[in-house]
Amino acid sequence: MAAVGADRQCIPAYTLIGELTFNGGMADVGIEWLEGAAGEKPNEAVIFEWLVRLYAAGGRQDELNQCLERYSTLRGLPVSEATLLFARDPSLTQDIRARIATAAGY
């Protein structure tokens, strides 16, 4: 988080925040930091990728729906294909995959 404080443009720092808060069970902390980043860098797909994971982990379905749509747009994919990227990710639990699939309408 100090890296972000030093350079708000440091995308690898946001990725690290996403990874650490997701794997550390601190979804709300990661969401807070990454929502701020998304406001400043609304075209950085990696920020929205981590927000999808964190919203799913935190059970925040409304935000997850919107974020998944934004992520798919940034990646130039239909929501169904973006959802498959998460569904095939072995690092995600079945529960999180199911929440993402629900957000996509499956």
C-alpha positions in Angstrom: 0.0 0.0 0.0 3.0 2.3 0.5 3.9 1.8 -3.2 0.4 3.1 -4.2 0.9 6.0 -1.8 4.2 6.8 -3.5 3.0 6.4 -7.0 -0.8 6.1 -7.7 0.1 5.0 -11.3 1.8 1.8 -10.1 -0.4 -0.9 -11.5 1.7 -3.8 -10.1 1.1 -2.4 -6.6 -2.7 -2.6 -7.2 -2.3 -6.1 -8.4 -0.3 -7.0 -5.3 -3.0 -5.4 -3.1 -5.7 -7.4 -4.8 -3.7 -10.6 -4.4 -2.8 -10.1 -0.8 -6.2 -9.0 0.3 -8.0 -11.8 -1.6 -5.7 -14.5 -0.3 -5.6 -13.0 3.1 -9.4 -12.9 3.5 -9.5 -9.1 3.7 -11.8 -8.5 0.7 -13.2 -5.3 2.2 -9.8 -3.7 2.5 -8.9 -4.7 -1.1 -12.2 -3.4 -2.4 -11.6 0.0 -0.7 -8.2 0.4 -2.3 -9.2 -0.9 -5.7 -12.4 1.1 -5.9 -10.3 4.2 -5.5 -7.9 2.9 -8.2 -10.8 2.1 -10.5 -12.0 5.7 -10.2 -8.6 7.0 -11.1 -7.8 4.4 -13.8 -11.2 3.3 -15.2 -9.6 1.6 -18.2 -7.2 -0.7 -16.4 -8.7 -4.2 -16.7 -6.5 -5.7 -14.1 -8.0 -3.5 -11.4 -11.5 -4.7 -12.4 -10.3 -8.3 -12.5 -9.3 -8.1 -8.9 -12.5 -6.3 -8.0 -14.5 -9.1 -9.5 -12.7 -11.6 -7.3 -13.0 -9.5 -4.2 -16.7 -8.7 -4.7 -17.3 -12.4 -5.2 -15.3 -13.3 -2.1 -17.2 -10.6 -0.1 -20.6 -11.7 -1.4 -21.3 -8.3 -2.9 -23.5 -9.4 -5.7 -24.7 -6.0 -7.0 -21.2 -4.6 -7.3 -20.0 -7.9 -8.8 -22.6 -7.7 -11.6 -21.5 -4.2 -12.6 -17.8 -4.9 -12.2 -18.0 -8.1 -14.3 -19.7 -6.1 -17.1 -17.0 -3.4 -16.9 -14.2 -6.0 -16.9 -15.7 -7.8 -20.0 -16.0 -4.5 -21.8 -12.4 -3.6 -21.1 -11.2 -7.0 -22.3 -13.4 -6.8 -25.4 -15.2 -10.0 -24.5 -18.9 -10.8 -24.0 -19.7 -11.3 -20.4 -20.1 -15.1 -21.0 -16.5 -15.4 -22.2 -15.1 -13.2 -19.4 -17.0 -15.4 -16.9 -15.3 -18.5 -18.4 -11.9 -17.0 -17.6 -12.9 -16.9 -13.9 -14.6 -20.3 -14.1 -11.4 -21.9 -15.3 -9.2 -20.3 -12.7 -8.0 -23.1 -10.4 -7.1 -20.6 -7.7 -10.8 -19.7 -7.1 -13.0 -21.8 -4.9 -16.1 -23.3 -6.3 -18.2 -20.9 -4.2 -16.5 -17.9 -5.7 -16.8 -19.3 -9.2 -20.5 -19.9 -8.6 -21.0 -16.3 -7.4 -19.3 -15.0 -10.6 -21.4 -17.3 -12.8 -24.6 -16.1 -11.0 -23.5 -12.5 -11.7 -23.2 -13.4 -15.4 -26.7 -14.9 -15.4 -25.8 -18.6 -15.3 
